[in-house]
Amino acid sequence: MEEIKRIQELRTLLEKLSYEYYVLDHPSLSDQEYDRYMQELIVLEEKHPETYDPNSPTQRVGGSVLEGFEKVEHKRMMLSLGNVFNYEELSAFDERIRSSEEQVRYVVELKIDGLAMSLIYRDGRFVQAVTRGDGNIGEDVTNNIKTIPSIPMHIDWMGEIEVRGEVYMPKASFRRLNSEREAAGEELFANPRNAAAGSVRQLDSSVCAKRGLDAFWYYFVNAQEFGISSHEEALETMQQLHLRVNPLRRCCKNVDEIWAFINEISEQRHELPYEIDGIVIKVDDLNAQNRLGTTVKVPRWATAYKFPAEEVKTRLLDIVLTVGRTGRITPNAVLEPVRVAGTSVSAAQLHNEDLIKEKDIRIHDIVIVRKAGDIIPEVVGPDPNRRDGSQVPYVFPDTCPICGGHLLRLPQEAAHYCINQDCPARVVESMIHFASRDAMDIDTLGDKRVEQLHEWGLLNAIEDIYRLKERREELIGKEGYQLKSVQKLLEAIEQSKENPLEDLLFGLGIRQVGKKAARILAKRFLTMDALMRADEEELTKIRDIGAITAKSIVAFFAEEKNIRMIEQLKAFGLRMDSEAEQIQESMFTGKTVVLTGTLSLYTRNEAKAILLSLGANVAGSVSKKTDLVIYGESAGSKLTKAQELGVQTMDEEAFAQEVNAYENK
């Protein structure tokens, strides 16, 4: 009995010591004393297995290995945040709030660049951790999250509470992890956020435990059920429960106070031990939050200020060409490595010959580099004042860098193309595209694996993907191909055969046929055979299928090689049809709609999909034929043109209300 009592004492003591060390950064005992108590607990728990507790401090090292993560439906939707990018947009957000609320105070916090997470505690015990997922359904990552030492396994609170926050990888952990991966010859993580997400998704929790993750908690979901009336009070309550809450926050009465805090943090940003990608502004009063409510995707009572793209200078060492699946040639800048927005950048796309000439980019130039949307590296242009005579104008070659074939630049196009259909680069890229998420979505058959299987002679054409099951034993014998991973790959290939016609059409890589055109063609013809019989005249009668696209489709199906490929795919059992789609009648049915500006409630693809399901035709540019323009933040020339032409316009919030009305019918 005494030993069982001692087990409970040690568990309580070790949790207290973890809180002091990882949250307060003020340990009361030395590391040696902590280790001695931990060892004592391990010995006692082994002696008394009946006391096993998954939340014991001894279980934080992980070790359980899962087959996969279970899907979990959130009791309350995990919303994302709308964005503002400058003082004017922040003021507009404040004005919208004050038009509904007389007295307003804001809590302003750091936007941690990590992975959104929800924690559930029940009667004082940690019971579950779930990722954000799509906001409605996430994944149960409890075993991995419990390995984060700053997260308490027990809190002093009865009943069920849910808190949300961000799991992240500190900069020090990120540097250590990448150093270890570099020494082992493994691919490096691009940034701490990717590293955190990859760690949380490890099926072996002991791997996650070694990654040095941490977390901040910023939202007490059901705080009002316990008499809490403000967001700041909720944060203080979470702190009292030993949940790690970021102390860098401020209560502000107006926009000028918020802006002052933003400027302060902007100066400190790169000195912080973790990455942030903005500042979050929330209405403090919880009753006011309820009155303001939410849209489909975001709360109306909160927004995020996004930092402007950071620009740095570095040297352009060379320009190299890559070959895409259609033969399109893309020039890429090889840069002297430089850190931009928290990650090392050594390359950036230059798109085409015209862009290089227009910006007068020369090899050995000092160039200005930034990340578009804090994600994609781009060359803004050269610094002509830094030229010293060593700079060399770039001359675009006339032969393919891979096969040596002739490069062709088509009239009215900025791009060059390798016209050799058997170019190895085109073959590999076509298979990568076919297996990609937006096409046939063959899980685990990514870029690197396609390239590897091509090098081994196992993949030389799209149809070879469905022959891989015949090479199963050969695959299992290859380095890095265990029985389980091979089986998972083959199952994903088999499952892809059920994909509808539109996925297959997009996957075939027919020039000019993107995701939208593939969907239109599948909906119009319903079967592959019917499409293959169509001529240019029939195709051009279809709305949004122009003469160039029609010519490209007919040319594709006129080639014997492509016909043979489709016949083989049929023989393998791929689906060659699409079900007739039921369109919901709406105010958008039959109208040509253009989306413009930055959408905060939906991604652009989500908005397009909704419009298509409601019978709209979604176009990319505004003309006299346009019926409606839906606009988000920072809408530019398309909105202006719509107004000049007298085209009806609708802001994103009104669009969301219309969508909600149809969804609730």
SEBA-515416 format. One line per field, with one value per residue (C-alpha): x, y, z; residue number from 1. Coordinates in steps of 0.02 Angstrom, whole numbers. Layout:
# residues N
east [X  ...]
north [Y  ...]
up [Z  ...]
nr [NUM  ...]
# end
This chain:
# residues 665
east [0  144  224  62  42  222  182  45  160  297  177  113  289  357  212  247  432  390  279  418  547  451  321  393  574  616  653  660  765  917  908  994  861  723  803  817  632  587  693  610  438  488  544  386  270  357  333  148  80  -98  -63  -33  -91  -70  -49  95  255  343  233  290  434  309  333  161  152  -14  -77  -150  -243  -428  -543  -631  -776  -754  -898  -874  -802  -619  -625  -482  -453  -480  -330  -285  -122  -108  -170  -316  -383  -361  -460  -597  -607  -622  -759  -859  -847  -895  -1045  -1119  -1036  -1031  -891  -746  -584  -466  -341  -193  -84  56  7  116  172  130  -7  -180  -231  -376  -355  -495  -486  -618  -631  -451  -374  -305  -405  -382  -288  -360  -289  -390  -410  -543  -620  -758  -656  -479  -364  -335  -150  -165  -17  100  38  58  246  257  320  241  64  -8  -85  -189  -271  -369  -540  -696  -808  -756  -659  -586  -437  -359  -189  -38  91  256  440  556  696  828  739  724  910  955  835  899  1080  1041  952  1095  1220  1112  1095  908  804  799  637  600  544  490  305  331  442  308  171  280  322  141  96  226  142  278  255  435  493  381  446  624  578  573  398  308  139  46  -140  -245  -430  -540  -682  -819  -761  -933  -1004  -897  -943  -793  -845  -691  -554  -418  -499  -502  -315  -278  -381  -284  -122  -185  -220  -36  -73  63  -7  101  139  173  -2  -88  -262  -297  -438  -415  -327  -179  -139  -151  -38  91  97  113  263  344  328  386  552  569  501  665  736  594  636  490  419  269  179  67  -32  -207  -336  -488  -637  -615  -796  -864  -1046  -994  -907  -1072  -1169  -1046  -1049  -957  -966  -947  -760  -705  -760  -820  -746  -565  -439  -254  -131  -8  170  224  336  517  637  822  966  1077  1177  1101  1231  1151  990  942  797  671  551  368  246  185  364  352  523  537  693  744  862  1002  1034  1170  1075  991  863  694  545  627  690  840  807  925  809  662  559  586  435  488  609  504  507  696  711  581  665  838  897  1077  1184  1292  1170  1132  944  801  711  550  419  253  123  268  277  342  515  517  647  579  718  903  993  1077  1180  1274  1335  1524  1547  1542  1356  1308  1142  1051  1027  882  940  855  881  807  926  870  853  936  778  724  634  483  400  221  138  51  136  277  339  457  417  518  422  501  361  486  594  632  587  416  384  426  328  175  173  197  51  -58  -31  -49  -187  -291  -282  -287  -231  -120  -57  130  170  249  383  534  459  408  584  660  547  584  772  747  651  487  392  413  234  72  1  154  82  -53  77  172  72  156  324  274  411  542  485  493  675  720  800  668  523  459  311  191  240  230  59  -1  61  -22  -186  -185  -156  -298  -414  -377  -465  -631  -597  -723  -689  -644  -496  -433  -451  -352  -223  -192  -112  -201  -130  -248  -360  -348  -454  -600  -600  -588  -742  -839  -794  -839  -1005  -1044  -992  -1009  -898  -721  -781  -904  -769  -647  -775  -803  -737  -678  -845  -938  -809  -806  -994  -965  -954  -774  -698  -616  -543  -365  -424  -537  -393  -280  -410  -440  -252  -225  -354  -291  -124  -113  1  -131  -271  -167  -136  -322  -365  -237  -307  -480  -410  -337  -513  -503  -669  -707  -869  -944  -1115  -1232  -1221  -1371  -1359  -1450  -1551  -1494  -1471  -1303  -1373  -1327  -1230  -1048  -962  -787  -697  -572  -476  -415  -550  -549  -702  -656  -506  -521  -548  -685  -777  -765  -829  -978  -1021  -1010  -1123  -1249  -1247  -1131  -1000  -840  -732  -560  -583  -717  -804  -974  -1030  -995  -1152  -1078  -912  -885  -746  -641  -511  -391  -495  -411  -433  -567  -683  -647  -684  -846  -903  -858  -957  -1105  -1084  -1169  -1049  -1063  -942  -884  -994  -1152  -1096  -1076  -1251  -1323  -1228  -1291  -1469  -1456  -1366  -1506  -1646]
north [0  118  89  125  285  329  305  437  555  537  565  726  784  750  841  991  985  974  1128  1224  1173  1181  1316  1430  1402  1404  1227  1204  1045  994  880  743  751  747  594  506  529  472  314  277  291  178  42  54  52  -104  -184  -135  -152  -137  50  80  254  314  490  445  549  386  369  533  451  371  201  153  124  152  86  257  402  391  528  629  750  912  952  1134  1181  1236  1396  1482  1670  1808  1918  2102  2166  2350  2487  2532  2354  2339  2500  2431  2275  2386  2491  2334  2280  2451  2462  2321  2344  2507  2461  2362  2300  2184  2052  2052  1896  1820  1706  1553  1468  1288  1158  1198  1076  1041  963  881  863  767  779  839  708  735  620  672  782  814  909  1045  946  1030  1116  986  826  807  664  589  618  592  473  597  754  677  667  858  889  1062  992  939  767  821  987  1047  1056  949  925  926  1070  1098  1211  1251  1313  1285  1145  1209  1166  1291  1359  1269  1101  1135  1170  1014  903  962  941  760  729  806  695  543  594  624  761  920  1001  1166  1259  1231  1223  1080  993  1009  944  798  755  756  639  508  339  294  410  383  475  623  622  653  802  934  1001  1129  1216  1374  1374  1525  1478  1406  1343  1318  1448  1526  1363  1395  1578  1654  1815  1876  1805  1879  1795  1631  1647  1681  1530  1419  1484  1439  1263  1253  1261  1357  1525  1652  1800  1914  1985  2150  2216  2363  2490  2551  2526  2639  2535  2375  2450  2501  2322  2256  2370  2317  2132  2160  2224  2075  1943  1865  1862  1753  1569  1515  1567  1683  1734  1872  1949  1895  2023  1961  2047  2018  2009  1832  1890  2012  1869  1773  1922  1951  1766  1679  1656  1485  1481  1623  1712  1891  1940  1904  1931  1905  2038  1956  2022  2094  1985  2000  2052  2008  2019  1879  1831  1741  1608  1529  1498  1316  1241  1109  1013  988  851  948  986  1162  1233  1332  1435  1433  1548  1462  1576  1592  1521  1656  1653  1726  1725  1597  1470  1449  1488  1433  1431  1523  1507  1637  1575  1617  1707  1866  1890  1874  2006  2124  2123  2125  1983  1932  1791  1850  1992  2039  2009  2050  1893  1875  1742  1770  1744  1697  1530  1533  1610  1738  1855  2032  2098  2143  2282  2370  2478  2321  2273  2264  2207  2019  2006  1907  1927  1760  1685  1563  1398  1316  1135  1034  1014  833  752  880  895  1056  1188  1274  1436  1439  1598  1701  1601  1655  1478  1365  1179  1022  938  765  661  529  653  566  722  732  548  563  725  651  505  622  726  572  511  683  729  833  694  508  541  387  401  368  381  552  641  554  381  402  461  314  184  261  247  62  36  -6  148  207  259  299  126  49  113  -22  -155  -128  -265  -388  -327  -342  -463  -364  -206  -283  -326  -144  -33  68  -41  -145  -264  -143  9  -91  -158  19  82  -59  -36  151  111  -14  109  244  139  194  380  467  516  697  641  528  662  785  651  613  783  837  1007  1152  1033  1085  1028  1141  1089  905  925  1013  877  735  816  847  679  562  427  421  342  484  614  523  531  719  837  1017  1089  994  1037  1223  1233  1192  1344  1374  1252  1368  1331  1302  1179  1090  1072  1004  874  811  804  703  571  564  493  305  301  387  274  121  193  221  45  -26  79  12  -165  -130  -85  104  192  275  362  494  504  639  777  843  1032  1126  1269  1435  1618  1567  1435  1472  1629  1665  1710  1781  1770  1907  1971  1878  1762  1733  1622  1493  1442  1489  1305  1286  1438  1372  1201  1278  1387  1239  1135  1277  1278  1425  1439  1504  1612  1686  1859  1994  2035  2092  1910  1907  1902  1919  1961  1897  1991  1974  2085  2188  2160  2250  2275  2140  2226  2395  2327  2247  2414  2502  2373  2379  2196  2144  2124  2035  2035  1871  1886  1906  1757  1653  1702  1645  1480  1453  1484  1347  1226  1245  1211]
up [0  44  -127  -219  -119  -164  -349  -337  -242  -373  -518  -437  -397  -572  -655  -542  -588  -773  -759  -671  -800  -965  -931  -795  -849  -662  -596  -408  -420  -522  -674  -574  -438  -570  -652  -483  -446  -623  -603  -436  -518  -663  -541  -436  -588  -654  -485  -481  -659  -592  -567  -754  -808  -988  -918  -802  -827  -874  -1029  -1107  -1200  -1319  -1397  -1460  -1648  -1737  -1904  -1939  -1858  -1821  -1885  -1750  -1774  -1677  -1559  -1607  -1776  -1775  -1876  -1966  -1961  -2087  -2128  -2133  -2208  -2160  -2044  -2159  -2164  -1975  -1954  -2067  -1957  -1802  -1885  -1925  -1743  -1676  -1792  -1685  -1516  -1417  -1297  -1370  -1297  -1391  -1336  -1455  -1463  -1567  -1710  -1684  -1845  -1803  -1809  -1738  -1602  -1485  -1312  -1212  -1022  -926  -736  -727  -842  -1017  -1132  -1313  -1438  -1611  -1760  -1845  -2006  -2114  -1964  -1945  -1938  -1875  -1828  -1655  -1616  -1428  -1413  -1496  -1407  -1234  -1269  -1264  -1087  -1062  -1083  -914  -904  -754  -712  -562  -647  -642  -793  -976  -1051  -1223  -1256  -1423  -1473  -1580  -1573  -1640  -1653  -1566  -1675  -1570  -1592  -1779  -1798  -1699  -1798  -1966  -1910  -1863  -2029  -2128  -2039  -2079  -2262  -2243  -2326  -2222  -2163  -2251  -2095  -1913  -1958  -2081  -1954  -1819  -1933  -1990  -1809  -1750  -1894  -1847  -1818  -1693  -1543  -1485  -1642  -1600  -1421  -1482  -1591  -1453  -1487  -1380  -1378  -1333  -1290  -1336  -1334  -1195  -1305  -1176  -1050  -1030  -964  -810  -783  -875  -962  -1058  -1167  -1055  -903  -1001  -1039  -855  -805  -926  -850  -676  -741  -790  -977  -1068  -1123  -1216  -1102  -1253  -1270  -1237  -1203  -1319  -1326  -1506  -1672  -1628  -1474  -1578  -1712  -1582  -1517  -1696  -1725  -1561  -1603  -1783  -1714  -1594  -1714  -1771  -1594  -1528  -1495  -1607  -1775  -1787  -1947  -1883  -1742  -1690  -1635  -1536  -1457  -1271  -1213  -1239  -1249  -1385  -1476  -1472  -1538  -1680  -1724  -1865  -2051  -2132  -2101  -1987  -1828  -1856  -1688  -1732  -1870  -1903  -1958  -2079  -2085  -2254  -2361  -2304  -2442  -2440  -2562  -2625  -2778  -2928  -2968  -3122  -3218  -3250  -3346  -3292  -3405  -3360  -3411  -3565  -3616  -3546  -3504  -3342  -3303  -3119  -3025  -2929  -2781  -2652  -2501  -2397  -2256  -2304  -2186  -2073  -2201  -2314  -2497  -2636  -2788  -2863  -3023  -3159  -3260  -3439  -3555  -3562  -3374  -3370  -3507  -3434  -3263  -3344  -3232  -3266  -3202  -3054  -3017  -2837  -2836  -2717  -2657  -2559  -2524  -2608  -2471  -2355  -2450  -2629  -2661  -2802  -2878  -2869  -2980  -2986  -2893  -3041  -2922  -2866  -3040  -3058  -3237  -3201  -3240  -3396  -3490  -3502  -3675  -3682  -3762  -3912  -3856  -3713  -3563  -3538  -3709  -3823  -3927  -4011  -3907  -3985  -3932  -3993  -4057  -3922  -3783  -3670  -3636  -3732  -3753  -3782  -3923  -3898  -3820  -3765  -3669  -3502  -3403  -3487  -3455  -3269  -3247  -3334  -3212  -3063  -3123  -3153  -2975  -2894  -2770  -2892  -3023  -2976  -2796  -2777  -2599  -2572  -2759  -2747  -2849  -2774  -2783  -2966  -3009  -2915  -2996  -3166  -3134  -3092  -3254  -3165  -3224  -3403  -3445  -3355  -3385  -3298  -3134  -3146  -3187  -3025  -2937  -3057  -2989  -2806  -2753  -2848  -2760  -2587  -2619  -2651  -2519  -2427  -2488  -2343  -2359  -2274  -2380  -2542  -2494  -2453  -2622  -2719  -2624  -2665  -2849  -2847  -2760  -2891  -3023  -2946  -2974  -3089  -3268  -3227  -3120  -3258  -3391  -3286  -3246  -3431  -3448  -3608  -3651  -3606  -3504  -3323  -3176  -3226  -3410  -3360  -3251  -3389  -3516  -3398  -3356  -3541  -3617  -3465  -3546  -3615  -3777  -3810  -3781  -3895  -4037  -4019  -4153  -4139  -4190  -4055  -3923  -3959  -3934  -3750  -3639  -3578  -3705  -3831  -4003  -3939  -3805  -3930  -4054  -3915  -3860  -4038  -4070  -3910  -3955  -4135  -4080  -4088  -3937  -3828  -3891  -3845  -3672  -3642  -3703  -3581  -3438  -3481  -3476  -3303  -3243  -3228  -3224  -3392  -3348  -3236  -3156  -3216  -3088  -2994  -2995  -2856  -2928  -2857  -2897  -2974  -3093  -3273  -3228  -3270  -3106  -3076  -2908  -2863  -2713  -2558  -2492  -2304  -2281  -2414  -2515  -2698  -2744  -2612  -2678  -2857  -2805  -2715  -2865  -2984  -2871  -2878  -3068  -3100  -3235  -3152  -3266  -3240  -3315  -3322  -3485  -3548  -3535  -3347  -3240  -3066  -2981  -2803  -2716  -2559  -2476  -2587  -2744  -2888  -3074  -3098  -2975  -3054  -3228  -3167  -3097  -3260  -3361  -3241  -3193  -3031  -2883  -2716  -2569  -2492  -2338  -2443  -2547  -2387  -2331  -2499  -2486  -2309  -2367  -2499  -2382  -2254  -2380]
nr [1  2  3  4  5  6  7  8  9  10  11  12  13  14  15  16  17  18  19  20  21  22  23  24  25  26  27  28  29  30  31  32  33  34  35  36  37  38  39  40  41  42  43  44  45  46  47  48  49  50  51  52  53  54  55  56  57  58  59  60  61  62  63  64  65  66  67  68  69  70  71  72  73  74  75  76  77  78  79  80  81  82  83  84  85  86  87  88  89  90  91  92  93  94  95  96  97  98  99  100  101  102  103  104  105  106  107  108  109  110  111  112  113  114  115  116  117  118  119  120  121  122  123  124  125  126  127  128  129  130  131  132  133  134  135  136  137  138  139  140  141  142  143  144  145  146  147  148  149  150  151  152  153  154  155  156  157  158  159  160  161  162  163  164  165  166  167  168  169  170  171  172  173  174  175  176  177  178  179  180  181  182  183  184  185  186  187  188  189  190  191  192  193  194  195  196  197  198  199  200  201  202  203  204  205  206  207  208  209  210  211  212  213  214  215  216  217  218  219  220  221  222  223  224  225  226  227  228  229  230  231  232  233  234  235  236  237  238  239  240  241  242  243  244  245  246  247  248  249  250  251  252  253  254  255  256  257  258  259  260  261  262  263  264  265  266  267  268  269  270  271  272  273  274  275  276  277  278  279  280  281  282  283  284  285  286  287  288  289  290  291  292  293  294  295  296  297  298  299  300  301  302  303  304  305  306  307  308  309  310  311  312  313  314  315  316  317  318  319  320  321  322  323  324  325  326  327  328  329  330  331  332  333  334  335  336  337  338  339  340  341  342  343  344  345  346  347  348  349  350  351  352  353  354  355  356  357  358  359  360  361  362  363  364  365  366  367  368  369  370  371  372  373  374  375  376  377  378  379  380  381  382  383  384  385  386  387  388  389  390  391  392  393  394  395  396  397  398  399  400  401  402  403  404  405  406  407  408  409  410  411  412  413  414  415  416  417  418  419  420  421  422  423  424  425  426  427  428  429  430  431  432  433  434  435  436  437  438  439  440  441  442  443  444  445  446  447  448  449  450  451  452  453  454  455  456  457  458  459  460  461  462  463  464  465  466  467  468  469  470  471  472  473  474  475  476  477  478  479  480  481  482  483  484  485  486  487  488  489  490  491  492  493  494  495  496  497  498  499  500  501  502  503  504  505  506  507  508  509  510  511  512  513  514  515  516  517  518  519  520  521  522  523  524  525  526  527  528  529  530  531  532  533  534  535  536  537  538  539  540  541  542  543  544  545  546  547  548  549  550  551  552  553  554  555  556  557  558  559  560  561  562  563  564  565  566  567  568  569  570  571  572  573  574  575  576  577  578  579  580  581  582  583  584  585  586  587  588  589  590  591  592  593  594  595  596  597  598  599  600  601  602  603  604  605  606  607  608  609  610  611  612  613  614  615  616  617  618  619  620  621  622  623  624  625  626  627  628  629  630  631  632  633  634  635  636  637  638  639  640  641  642  643  644  645  646  647  648  649  650  651  652  653  654  655  656  657  658  659  660  661  662  663  664  665]
# end
